[in-house]
Amino acid sequence: VTDEVADYFPHLSLAPTEYWFSTLATLLLPGDAGFSHNDRLAFVAEYVLGFGLLCASNYAQRLSMILLALLRFEFRHFAAKHNPATLAWLQARKQHLGEDEARMHTA
């Protein structure tokens, strides 16, 4: 797994209404901050999307699809601003290679 994938989910914050879905009860061990023999129960809340949440990959995939759609839109908008010589070259490229292969980007 690359760093990009490993660091993707923590960049997606949870809505405050979803915090209770990601709160875990655990027992503190000797050496943990806040450990005492009388009170070992601790609650840990995740405020970002984590790998353990069932919906995490679905949300991340939907975000990725939106980002790619925005990127494609921007490239199409940029392609329309070329000068006539470049537009003629792009048109000839499209006729020779086909629509998908003639794009100046891959996303």
MOSULUR-V749140 format. One record per pair of residues at least 12 apart in sequence whose C-alpha atoms are under 8 Angstrom apart, sorted by the first residue. I is the first residue (numbers start at 1). J is the second residue. D is the distance in Angstrom with one decimal. If there is no record, write none. Layout:
# MOSULUR-V749140
{{I | J | D} {I | J | D}}
This chain:
# MOSULUR-V749140
{{8 | 60 | 7.7} {9 | 48 | 7.3} {9 | 49 | 5.3} {9 | 50 | 5.8} {9 | 51 | 7.1} {9 | 56 | 7.2} {9 | 60 | 6.9} {10 | 48 | 5.3} {10 | 49 | 5.6} {10 | 50 | 6.3} {11 | 48 | 6.9} {11 | 49 | 7.5} {12 | 48 | 5.7} {12 | 49 | 5.5} {13 | 47 | 6.1} {13 | 48 | 4.2} {13 | 49 | 5.9} {14 | 47 | 5.6} {14 | 48 | 5.1} {14 | 49 | 6.0} {16 | 47 | 7.9} {19 | 45 | 6.8} {19 | 46 | 6.9} {19 | 47 | 6.4} {20 | 45 | 7.7} {22 | 45 | 5.9} {22 | 46 | 5.5} {22 | 47 | 7.7} {22 | 53 | 7.5} {23 | 43 | 6.6} {23 | 44 | 5.5} {23 | 45 | 4.2} {23 | 46 | 6.3} {24 | 43 | 5.6} {24 | 44 | 5.1} {24 | 45 | 6.3} {25 | 41 | 6.9} {25 | 42 | 5.8} {25 | 43 | 4.6} {25 | 44 | 6.4} {26 | 41 | 5.9} {26 | 42 | 5.4} {26 | 43 | 6.3} {26 | 44 | 7.5} {27 | 40 | 5.3} {27 | 41 | 4.8} {27 | 42 | 5.9} {28 | 40 | 4.9} {28 | 41 | 6.3} {28 | 42 | 6.5} {68 | 107 | 6.3} {71 | 107 | 7.6} {72 | 107 | 7.0} {75 | 105 | 7.6} {90 | 102 | 7.3}}
